[in-house]
Amino acid sequence: MIAFLKKEWMELWRTGRLIILMLAFVLLGIMNPAMAKLTPWLMEALSESLAETGLAVTAVTVDAMDSWAQFYKNIPVGMILFALLGSGSFTSEYQRGTLIPVVAKGLPRFKILFAKAITACAAWTALYGLCFGITYGYNAYFWDNSIASYLFLGASMAWLFGIWVIALLVFFSSFAQSASQVLLGTGGTVMAIYLFGMFPKLGRFLPGACIDGLPLLRGAACPKDYYASMASAAILALLCLALGVAGFSKKRL
C-alpha cells in the first residue's frame, strides 16, 4: 500500500494535475482579499455613470468579513476543479488495465481504494489549507481577522464538505466506467443535497450546510447549528467509502 501511495503521488505530480490545482488554489486565495480591496475603487469608478441614472453611491468601506465572504463564494470553484481533475483516478486505470498486474500479484483491492482516497484527501487538505492560509494572511495584513467569529470552525466545515465530495468520487469510481459517469453521479448527488437543503428544517441535517459558514462568522448562527450537518457529512463520507470498498471488490478489471 505504501508503494501504491508513492505511485499515486508521482502520478499526480507527473501528469501536472497537482501543479494546476496549486496554481488555481493560490489564485483563489489571492482573489478573495483582492476583490474586497478593489470594491471601493470599483464603486468609485462607477459612481459617475450610476449618478447619470439617478443612483447615488455612498462611500464603501470593506473589512476582513468581505474577504471571507469571497472565500466562501470561491471555494466551491476549487472543489469543482478538484473533482474534474480527480474524477478519472480510477477509470483511467480501468481503461489502461494497469490495476490487473498489482491485483494479480496479491495487492488487496481495498488497499488500492484506500491509497487513492488517502492521496485525494491529503491533496485536498494541502490545497485547501494553502488557499485558506493565503486569504488569512492577506486579511491579517490589510484588516483584522478577529472580526470573524469561529473562523477556524467555519473553515473546517468547508474542508469536511470537500472530504465528503471526495468520498462520493471514490464511491462512484468503484463501479463507473468513465470519468463522465463519476462526475455525473457526484454532481447529481451534490445538487440533490443542495435542493433538499432549501427546506430549512431539513437543510440543517444535510452536508450542504457545511459550505455555508458565513452566518457563523458573522455571528448570525452558533456552532451547535452546524453539528448535525457536520455529523452527516462525516457519516456519509464513511458510508461512501465502505460502499466503495464493497463495489470495488466486485469490479471487473
C-alpha positions in Angstrom: 0.0 0.0 0.0 2.9 2.4 0.7 4.3 1.6 -2.7 0.9 2.4 -4.3 0.7 5.6 -2.3 4.0 6.7 -3.7 2.8 5.8 -7.2 -0.3 7.9 -6.7 1.7 11.0 -5.7 4.1 10.5 -8.5 1.2 10.3 -11.0 -0.4 13.3 -9.5 2.8 15.3 -10.0 3.9 13.9 -13.4 0.5 14.4 -15.0 0.6 18.1 -14.0 -2.7 17.9 -12.1 -1.1 18.9 -8.8 0.6 22.0 -10.4 -2.7 23.1 -12.0 -4.5 22.7 -8.7 -1.8 24.5 -6.8 -1.9 27.5 -9.1 -5.7 27.5 -9.0 -6.0 27.5 -5.2 -3.2 30.1 -4.9 -5.1 32.3 -7.3 -8.4 31.8 -5.4 -6.6 32.6 -2.1 -5.3 35.9 -3.6 -8.6 36.8 -5.3 -10.6 36.8 -2.0 -8.9 39.8 -0.4 -8.2 41.4 -3.8 -11.9 41.5 -4.7 -12.7 43.0 -1.3 -9.9 45.5 -1.6 -10.9 46.6 -5.1 -14.6 47.0 -4.3 -14.4 50.7 -3.1 -12.3 51.6 -6.1 -14.8 49.9 -8.5 -17.7 51.6 -6.9 -16.0 55.0 -7.1 -15.2 54.3 -10.8 -18.8 53.5 -11.5 -20.2 56.4 -9.4 -20.4 58.9 -12.3 -22.2 56.5 -14.6 -24.6 55.5 -11.9 -25.2 59.1 -11.0 -26.5 59.7 -14.5 -29.2 57.1 -13.9 -30.2 58.8 -10.7 -28.4 56.4 -8.3 -26.3 57.9 -5.6 -23.2 55.9 -4.5 -22.1 56.4 -0.9 -18.6 55.7 0.4 -18.0 51.9 0.6 -15.9 50.5 3.5 -14.6 47.0 3.5 -13.1 44.7 6.1 -12.0 41.2 6.6 -15.6 39.9 6.5 -15.9 40.9 2.9 -12.8 38.9 2.0 -14.1 35.9 3.9 -17.4 36.2 2.1 -15.5 36.0 -1.2 -13.7 32.9 0.2 -17.0 31.0 0.7 -18.1 32.1 -2.8 -14.9 31.0 -4.4 -14.0 27.7 -2.6 -16.8 25.8 -4.5 -14.9 26.7 -7.7 -11.9 25.0 -6.2 -13.9 21.9 -5.3 -15.3 21.7 -8.8 -11.9 21.9 -10.4 -10.6 19.3 -7.9 -13.4 16.9 -8.8 -12.9 17.5 -12.5 -9.2 16.6 -12.3 -9.7 13.7 -9.9 -12.7 12.0 -11.5 -10.5 9.8 -13.7 -8.3 8.5 -11.0 -9.9 5.0 -11.1 -11.5 5.0 -14.6 -8.2 5.8 -16.4 -6.6 2.8 -14.8 -9.6 0.6 -15.8 -9.2 1.7 -19.4 -5.4 1.1 -19.4 -5.6 -2.1 -17.4 -2.8 -1.0 -15.0 -4.6 -2.4 -12.0 -4.6 -6.0 -13.2 -0.9 -6.7 -12.6 -0.9 -5.4 -9.0 -4.1 -7.3 -8.1 -2.8 -10.4 -9.7 0.4 -10.2 -7.6 -1.8 -10.1 -4.4 -2.4 -6.5 -3.5 -5.8 -6.4 -1.8 -8.3 -4.2 -3.7 -9.3 -2.3 -0.6 -5.7 -1.1 -0.2 -5.8 0.3 -3.8 -9.0 2.1 -3.0 -7.7 3.5 0.4 -4.4 4.6 -1.3 -6.3 6.6 -3.8 -8.7 8.0 -1.2 -5.9 9.0 1.1 -4.0 10.7 -1.7 -7.0 12.7 -2.7 -7.8 13.7 0.9 -4.2 14.7 1.5 -4.1 16.7 -1.7 -7.4 18.4 -0.9 -6.2 19.2 2.7 -3.0 20.8 1.5 -4.6 22.8 -1.3 -7.5 24.0 0.9 -5.0 24.9 3.6 -2.9 26.8 1.1 -6.0 28.8 -0.1 -7.2 29.5 3.4 -3.7 30.5 4.6 -3.2 33.0 1.8 -6.5 34.6 2.5 -5.9 34.6 6.2 -2.5 36.2 5.8 -3.7 39.0 3.5 -6.7 39.7 5.7 -4.5 40.0 8.7 -2.2 42.4 6.8 -5.0 44.7 5.5 -7.6 44.4 8.1 -8.2 42.3 11.3 -9.4 38.6 11.3 -10.8 38.9 14.8 -13.9 40.4 13.3 -14.9 36.9 12.2 -16.3 34.6 14.9 -15.4 30.9 14.9 -13.2 31.4 11.8 -11.4 28.0 12.0 -14.6 26.1 12.8 -16.2 27.6 9.7 -13.1 26.7 7.6 -13.1 23.1 9.0 -16.7 22.7 7.9 -16.0 23.6 4.3 -13.0 21.3 4.4 -15.2 18.5 5.6 -17.7 19.1 2.8 -14.8 18.6 0.4 -13.9 15.3 2.1 -17.5 14.2 1.6 -17.2 15.1 -2.1 -14.0 13.0 -2.4 -15.8 10.1 -0.8 -18.5 10.4 -3.4 -15.9 10.4 -6.2 -14.4 7.2 -4.7 -17.8 5.6 -4.4 -18.9 6.3 -8.0 -15.4 5.4 -9.3 -15.7 1.9 -7.7 -18.3 0.9 -10.4 -18.4 3.6 -13.1 -16.8 3.0 -16.4 -15.8 6.6 -17.3 -14.9 9.9 -15.7 -18.0 11.5 -17.0 -20.1 8.9 -15.2 -18.2 9.6 -12.0 -18.8 13.4 -12.4 -22.5 12.9 -13.3 -23.1 10.8 -10.2 -21.1 13.1 -7.9 -22.5 16.3 -9.3 -26.1 14.9 -9.2 -25.8 13.9 -5.6 -24.4 17.2 -4.5 -27.1 19.0 -6.5 -29.8 16.9 -4.9 -28.4 17.7 -1.4 -28.4 21.4 -2.3 -32.1 21.2 -3.5 -33.1 19.4 -0.3 -31.2 21.9 1.7 -33.6 24.6 0.5 -36.0 23.3 3.1 -34.8 24.9 6.4 -35.9 22.1 8.7 -34.2 19.5 6.5 -31.2 21.5 5.4 -29.5 21.8 8.8 -29.2 18.0 8.8 -27.5 17.7 5.4 -23.8 18.2 4.4 -24.7 21.2 2.3 -24.9 23.4 5.3 -21.2 22.9 5.9 -20.3 25.0 2.9 -22.4 27.9 4.2 -20.2 29.0 7.1 -20.6 32.8 6.6 -23.5 33.2 9.1 -21.3 31.5 11.7 -18.5 34.0 11.0 -20.9 36.9 11.2 -22.4 35.8 14.5 -25.8 35.1 12.9 -25.5 31.4 13.8 -23.8 29.4 16.6 -21.7 26.2 16.3 -24.5 23.9 17.5 -26.5 24.9 14.4 -23.9 23.0 12.3 -23.2 20.0 14.4 -25.9 17.9 12.7 -24.6 18.8 9.2 -21.0 18.1 10.2 -22.0 14.7 11.6 -24.0 13.8 8.5 -21.1 14.8 6.2 -18.7 12.6 8.2 -21.1 9.6 8.4 -22.0 9.8 4.7 -18.3 10.0 3.8 -17.5 6.9 5.8 -20.6 5.2 4.3 -19.5 6.1 0.7 -16.0 4.6 1.4 -17.5 1.4 2.8 -19.8 1.0 -0.2 -16.9 1.9 -2.4 -14.8 -1.0 -0.9 -17.8 -3.4 -1.5 -18.3 -2.3 -5.1 -14.6 -2.2 -6.0 -14.1 -5.7 -4.6 -16.6 -7.0 -7.2 -15.4 -4.7 -10.0 -14.3 -6.5 -13.2 -10.9 -5.0 -14.0 
